[in-house]
């Protein structure tokens, strides 16, 4: 009996026009280009303009993903938007994107898993599509982290940037998918580590937005170790291996974390997609941004086996294995 598979039909991304270089940051705080590059691999990041909201970035990425897919907004009946920096406390930023696209049916909601947000959103949309509840979904990761940074804290403000990425998923039968689609997803959370990466404000606690706070060494230590289990689960569920995947697209947090993770997993360096040097850490937007770059430059092609992984505040972490 044939089941249902969520197949990627289109991808798109958007980055704000303003680029903030390490040299510019060095004129504002006590740091240098060498210090930032050696510790993070980041050379620049994009910063949203005044009056440019998360919904604006998400909408542009969604429109580009729709154009790439060949579908129209009217074909979409589900929007799952991963973000830790919504326009407002409520309503969901996804509902703003839905309205701007002219969609009046189905459901649209936000999902908050910080840097793991896109993987969590992909898994959520996939689950809904496979049940038959919805037919086509926009899965979006969009962030304006520049709005929650303490620009006097060189340990955090040099790391993050703004951006958005989106994919269009369609539910098709296993027979019609011909092996393509989301093969497996694995998600984890361990709330005991929340003090290591958090924002020190919120509606219920302080009544303020707050700023991002991070214990960098602790996050690095856990990041490399935690992702192993969800990737091993992905391999066990599908029979895939480090040697059989075509591309590894990790969350773009830090070049040292990316490299150390690939080494630990036995993934060849030439299979790793890295954009952290150009984008910085864009949280939930980082994976779809990197995916779009690799699709547009011809690296990721139909039939390729693509492994995604992310780890973020909470701690949250997850993996997804997709046949493109």
Secondary structure in CASP SS format (residue, H / E / C, confidence):
PFRMAT SS
TARGET T0000
AUTHOR 0000-0000-0000
METHOD secondary structure of the structure
MODEL  1
X C 1.00
X C 1.00
X C 1.00
X E 1.00
X E 1.00
X E 1.00
X E 1.00
X E 1.00
X E 1.00
X E 1.00
X E 1.00
X E 1.00
X E 1.00
X E 1.00
X C 1.00
X C 1.00
X C 1.00
X E 1.00
X E 1.00
X E 1.00
X E 1.00
X H 1.00
X H 1.00
X H 1.00
X H 1.00
X H 1.00
X C 1.00
X C 1.00
X C 1.00
X C 1.00
X C 1.00
X C 1.00
X H 1.00
X H 1.00
X H 1.00
X H 1.00
X H 1.00
X H 1.00
X H 1.00
X H 1.00
X C 1.00
X C 1.00
X C 1.00
X E 1.00
X E 1.00
X E 1.00
X E 1.00
X C 1.00
X C 1.00
X C 1.00
X C 1.00
X C 1.00
X C 1.00
X H 1.00
X H 1.00
X H 1.00
X H 1.00
X H 1.00
X H 1.00
X H 1.00
X H 1.00
X H 1.00
X H 1.00
X H 1.00
X H 1.00
X H 1.00
X H 1.00
X H 1.00
X H 1.00
X C 1.00
X C 1.00
X C 1.00
X H 1.00
X H 1.00
X H 1.00
X C 1.00
X C 1.00
X E 1.00
X E 1.00
X E 1.00
X E 1.00
X E 1.00
X C 1.00
X C 1.00
X C 1.00
X C 1.00
X C 1.00
X C 1.00
X C 1.00
X C 1.00
X C 1.00
X C 1.00
X H 1.00
X H 1.00
X H 1.00
X H 1.00
X H 1.00
X H 1.00
X H 1.00
X H 1.00
X H 1.00
X C 1.00
X C 1.00
X C 1.00
X C 1.00
X C 1.00
X E 1.00
X E 1.00
X E 1.00
X E 1.00
X E 1.00
X C 1.00
X C 1.00
X H 1.00
X H 1.00
X H 1.00
X H 1.00
X H 1.00
X H 1.00
X H 1.00
X H 1.00
X H 1.00
X H 1.00
X H 1.00
X H 1.00
X H 1.00
X H 1.00
X H 1.00
X H 1.00
X H 1.00
X H 1.00
X C 1.00
X C 1.00
X C 1.00
X C 1.00
X E 1.00
X E 1.00
X E 1.00
X E 1.00
X E 1.00
X E 1.00
X E 1.00
X E 1.00
X E 1.00
X H 1.00
X H 1.00
X H 1.00
X H 1.00
X C 1.00
X C 1.00
X C 1.00
X C 1.00
X C 1.00
X H 1.00
X H 1.00
X H 1.00
X H 1.00
X C 1.00
X C 1.00
X E 1.00
X C 1.00
X E 1.00
X E 1.00
X E 1.00
X E 1.00
X E 1.00
X E 1.00
X E 1.00
X E 1.00
X E 1.00
X E 1.00
X E 1.00
X E 1.00
X H 1.00
X H 1.00
X H 1.00
X H 1.00
X C 1.00
X C 1.00
X C 1.00
X E 1.00
X E 1.00
X E 1.00
X E 1.00
X E 1.00
X E 1.00
X E 1.00
X E 1.00
X E 1.00
X C 1.00
X H 1.00
X H 1.00
X H 1.00
X H 1.00
X H 1.00
X H 1.00
X E 1.00
X E 1.00
X E 1.00
X C 1.00
X C 1.00
X C 1.00
X C 1.00
X C 1.00
X C 1.00
X C 1.00
X C 1.00
X C 1.00
X C 1.00
X C 1.00
X C 1.00
X E 1.00
X E 1.00
X E 1.00
X C 1.00
X H 1.00
X H 1.00
X H 1.00
X H 1.00
X H 1.00
X H 1.00
X H 1.00
X H 1.00
X H 1.00
X H 1.00
X H 1.00
X H 1.00
X H 1.00
X H 1.00
X H 1.00
X H 1.00
X H 1.00
X H 1.00
X H 1.00
X H 1.00
X H 1.00
X H 1.00
X H 1.00
X C 1.00
X C 1.00
X C 1.00
X C 1.00
X C 1.00
X C 1.00
X C 1.00
X C 1.00
X E 1.00
X E 1.00
X E 1.00
X E 1.00
X C 1.00
X C 1.00
X C 1.00
X C 1.00
X H 1.00
X H 1.00
X H 1.00
X H 1.00
X H 1.00
X H 1.00
X H 1.00
X H 1.00
X H 1.00
X H 1.00
X H 1.00
X C 1.00
X C 1.00
X C 1.00
X H 1.00
X H 1.00
X H 1.00
X E 1.00
X C 1.00
X C 1.00
X C 1.00
X H 1.00
X H 1.00
X H 1.00
X H 1.00
X C 1.00
X E 1.00
X C 1.00
X H 1.00
X H 1.00
X H 1.00
X H 1.00
X H 1.00
X H 1.00
X H 1.00
X H 1.00
X H 1.00
X H 1.00
X H 1.00
X H 1.00
X H 1.00
X H 1.00
X C 1.00
X C 1.00
X C 1.00
X C 1.00
X C 1.00
X C 1.00
X C 1.00
X C 1.00
X E 1.00
X E 1.00
X E 1.00
X E 1.00
X E 1.00
X E 1.00
X E 1.00
X E 1.00
X C 1.00
X C 1.00
X C 1.00
X E 1.00
X E 1.00
X E 1.00
X E 1.00
X E 1.00
X E 1.00
X E 1.00
X E 1.00
X C 1.00
END
